[in-house]
Amino acid sequence: MPASDHKRRLTAFVVAMAVLIVTPLAVVATTEFTDVPTSSVHHDNIDWLKDAGVTSGCNPPANDEYCPTESVTRAQMATFMRNLAENQVVDAATAVTAGTALQGIRDDSVSLDDAPNSASAESIVTLSDLPAGTYAVTATWGASRSGTTTARVVCNLTGGSEEVRSIQSVGSDPGYALQNSMASTMAVELSAGDPINLSCHAENVTPATGAPNIIDARVVAYPTAGIESNTVSE
């Protein structure tokens, strides 16, 4: 082989290698679906839909494609909406979505300490793991007693740095019912993890006739972020 030919071939090889080195290869990476490249501006959102169980794919049974350029039918939309609601992922960033309340219910009867004046309160309902934010809290419950004398039921609704106390007398003395409804409301600002708690204790109890009971307790916390208020004037 002439030296000139060998030199030309060697030069061509070196040039080709240089082109490969300086020219980036077009790599299309995917994660959840094979037809959604990571370069797509919608990639993360489509992955979120799959992870949240809103969609499983568009080509069953493999379901490894999303069909990102195809239109959504009304039938497919119904499935998306149902999955979105049942999986409770309307807002995946928090545990509470806008306009949604956290509720704690205790429908059994809780007997309070029958000491004449109980020093320790009985925890009735606790809401925990709430996201940080402001809440409007309502609590309702009943106080009952079957004794022949009157006792006082003292209940505290607490959350963050706020506390509201409700007191009701129950018993068979004249003027007092054997069962009374009780309620408390408060506005509270919580840090992440702060609980809301309803606790009760009894006062002026005659042990021989029994302590009061707490029944049908319910505590509801409404997130107030985004709620608009209107001033109504006459």
Secondary structure, DSSP 4 states (H G I P E B T S, - for coil): --HHHHHHHHHHHHHHHHHHHHSPP----BSS-TTSBTTSTTHHHHHHHHHTTS---SSTTT-----TTSPPPHHHHHHHHHHHHHTT-TTTTSSS-TT--EEEEE-S-EEPP-STB-SSPEEEEEE-SPPSEEEEEEEEEEEE--SSS-EEEEEEEEETTEEEEEEEEESSSTT--SEEEEEEEEEEEE-TT--EEEEEEEES--GGG---EEEEEEEEEEE-TT--------
